[in-house]
Amino acid sequence: MTQRGRATRTTGRPRGGQAPRGGPAPRSAQGPRGDLAARRERLRAVIAPVVAEAGYDLEDLAVSRAGRRHVVRVIVDADGGINLDAVADVSRAVSAALDAAEETGGDIVAGEYQLEVSSPGVDRPLTLPRHWRRNVGRLVRVTVRGGGTADGRPAGDRQVTGRVVEADDEHVVLETDADRAGWAYAELGPGRVQVEFSRLDELAESEDVDDDDDDDVEDEER
């Protein structure tokens, strides 16, 4: 089962974009929200090809303001997960691409910005087939949208909690306490991975056993 974590690399880089003399820098006619939306699209045009070329999926791209600078958050993932070294590589590649884009194309970020590249956390909603596929073996909770009953009456939505046992491009199969059932993705709302404390305890115990084994090896070497 793929181990998930928040492997994050953060870099801050000063940029140009000083306000012209005599007044503040002009804002988009659409206002701050419209300006950030347009900036996000410009960033996506630069960042998405870099992430794809590195062999990863661009799961999310967000731009926000923190005081006088922008914060650019990039979420990347892949089958098998993504580790800290890969996050660092992607961060450097994205940063270099943004540098090149601003040198040749002008205003991409404008002013100082902080770049954060990370892998998805377990709180990320499962909305695409690849999200479900990458969480096979995990316990999830999802809303099954109401269809119709045998007599033609509408059925209400219901919450289902089960373990993902199969997932492909068309449907997902969950094993619940009652049985095993499958649904097309169109029948489901966003899934949420459930934290299993018993499994966390098992992992901790396993790590303790490994540490003890290492100690035994060291004693034998002495």
C-alpha positions in Angstrom: 0.0 0.0 0.0 1.4 3.4 -0.9 2.5 5.5 2.0 1.3 9.1 1.8 2.8 12.1 3.4 3.3 15.8 3.1 6.8 16.1 1.7 7.1 19.9 1.2 9.9 22.0 -0.1 9.6 25.8 0.2 11.7 28.4 -1.5 11.3 32.2 -1.5 12.6 34.3 -4.4 12.5 38.1 -4.8 11.1 39.4 -8.1 10.7 42.7 -9.8 7.4 44.3 -10.3 7.9 47.5 -8.3 5.0 50.0 -8.3 5.5 52.9 -10.7 6.3 56.3 -9.1 3.4 58.4 -8.1 1.1 55.7 -7.0 0.5 52.0 -6.3 0.8 49.3 -8.9 -2.4 49.0 -11.0 -4.7 46.1 -10.3 -6.8 44.1 -12.7 -10.1 45.6 -13.6 -11.7 42.4 -12.3 -10.4 43.0 -8.7 -8.0 40.9 -6.6 -9.9 37.6 -7.1 -9.9 38.0 -10.9 -6.3 39.0 -10.8 -5.3 35.8 -8.8 -7.4 33.6 -11.1 -5.7 35.0 -14.2 -2.3 34.6 -12.5 -3.1 31.0 -11.7 -3.8 30.3 -15.3 -0.6 31.8 -16.4 1.3 29.8 -13.8 -0.5 26.6 -14.8 0.6 27.1 -18.5 4.2 27.2 -17.3 4.2 24.6 -14.5 1.9 21.8 -15.9 4.4 20.9 -18.8 7.3 20.8 -16.3 5.5 18.5 -13.9 4.3 16.3 -16.8 7.8 16.1 -18.3 9.1 14.9 -14.9 6.6 12.1 -15.0 4.2 13.3 -12.4 0.6 14.6 -12.2 -0.2 18.2 -11.3 -3.0 17.6 -8.8 -3.5 21.2 -7.7 -2.2 24.7 -8.2 -3.2 27.6 -5.9 -2.1 31.2 -5.7 -2.7 33.4 -2.7 -1.4 36.6 -1.2 0.5 36.8 2.1 1.3 40.4 2.8 3.2 41.9 -0.1 4.1 38.6 -1.7 2.4 35.7 -3.5 2.4 32.1 -2.3 2.3 29.5 -5.1 1.3 26.1 -3.9 1.9 23.1 -6.2 0.6 19.6 -5.4 2.1 16.8 -7.4 1.6 13.0 -7.3 2.3 9.8 -9.1 1.5 6.1 -9.0 3.6 4.7 -6.1 3.7 8.1 -4.4 6.4 10.8 -4.5 9.2 11.2 -2.0 11.2 14.1 -0.7 13.9 13.9 -3.3 11.4 13.9 -6.1 9.7 16.9 -4.5 13.0 18.8 -4.4 13.7 17.9 -8.0 10.3 19.2 -9.1 10.6 22.3 -7.0 13.9 23.2 -8.7 12.6 22.5 -12.2 9.4 24.6 -11.6 11.5 27.5 -10.1 13.8 27.4 -13.1 10.8 27.4 -15.5 9.2 30.4 -13.8 12.6 32.3 -13.9 12.8 31.6 -17.7 9.1 32.5 -18.3 9.5 35.8 -16.5 12.6 36.7 -18.4 11.0 36.0 -21.8 7.3 36.6 -21.2 7.1 39.2 -18.5 4.7 39.2 -15.6 4.1 35.7 -14.5 4.1 36.0 -10.7 5.0 39.7 -10.1 6.9 40.7 -7.0 8.2 38.4 -4.4 6.7 34.9 -4.2 7.1 31.8 -2.1 7.0 28.5 -4.0 5.7 25.4 -2.1 5.8 22.0 -3.8 4.3 19.0 -1.9 2.7 15.7 -2.2 -1.1 15.3 -1.4 -2.0 14.6 2.2 -4.6 12.0 3.2 -7.2 14.8 3.6 -7.2 15.3 -0.2 -10.6 14.4 -1.6 -10.7 11.5 -4.0 -12.3 12.9 -7.2 -10.6 11.3 -10.1 -10.0 7.6 -11.0 -6.3 7.9 -10.4 -7.0 9.2 -6.9 -9.0 6.0 -6.1 -6.4 3.8 -7.8 -3.6 5.2 -5.7 -5.6 4.5 -2.5 -6.3 0.8 -3.1 -6.1 -0.8 0.3 -7.2 2.2 2.3 -10.4 2.8 4.2 -12.6 5.5 2.7 -15.9 7.2 3.3 -17.9 8.4 0.3 -21.4 9.6 -0.5 -23.3 7.3 -2.9 -25.7 9.4 -4.9 -29.4 8.4 -4.9 -30.7 6.6 -7.9 -34.1 5.0 -8.2 -35.8 2.2 -6.3 -37.3 -0.9 -8.0 -40.7 0.7 -8.0 -39.4 3.9 -9.6 -39.2 6.1 -6.6 -36.1 8.3 -6.1 -33.6 7.0 -3.5 -31.7 9.4 -1.3 -28.0 9.8 -1.0 -26.2 7.5 1.6 -22.9 7.4 3.2 -20.7 4.3 2.7 -17.5 3.4 4.4 -15.4 0.6 3.0 -11.9 -0.4 1.9 -10.9 0.2 -1.7 -10.2 -3.3 -3.2 -10.3 -2.4 -6.9 -10.2 0.8 -8.9 -9.9 1.4 -12.6 -10.8 4.2 -15.1 -14.6 3.4 -14.9 -15.5 2.2 -11.4 -14.4 1.4 -7.9 -15.1 -1.6 -5.7 -15.4 -1.2 -1.9 -15.5 -3.9 0.7 -17.8 -2.9 3.6 -18.7 -4.7 6.8 -21.8 -6.1 5.0 -20.5 -7.0 1.5 -18.4 -6.0 -1.5 -20.0 -3.6 -4.0 -18.9 -1.5 -7.0 -20.0 1.9 -8.3 -19.3 4.0 -11.4 -17.5 7.2 -10.4 -20.5 9.2 -11.6 -22.5 7.7 -8.8 -20.1 8.8 -6.1 -19.3 12.1 -4.5 -15.7 12.9 -3.4 -14.2 10.1 -1.3 -12.3 10.8 2.0 -9.5 8.6 3.3 -10.2 7.5 6.9 -7.4 7.5 9.5 -7.1 4.1 11.0 -5.4 4.4 14.4 -5.1 0.7 14.8 -3.0 0.5 11.7 -0.8 3.4 12.9 -0.2 1.4 16.1 0.8 -1.6 14.1 3.2 0.5 12.0 4.8 1.9 15.2 5.2 -1.5 16.7 6.7 -2.8 13.5 9.3 0.1 13.5 10.1 -0.7 17.2 10.8 -4.3 16.2 13.0 -3.2 13.3 15.0 -0.9 15.7 15.5 -3.8 18.1 16.8 -6.0 15.3 19.3 -3.3 14.4 20.5 -3.2 18.0 21.0 -7.0 17.9 23.1 -6.7 14.8 25.2 -4.0 16.3 25.8 -6.1 19.4 26.9 -9.0 17.3 29.3 -6.8 15.3 30.9 -5.7 18.6 
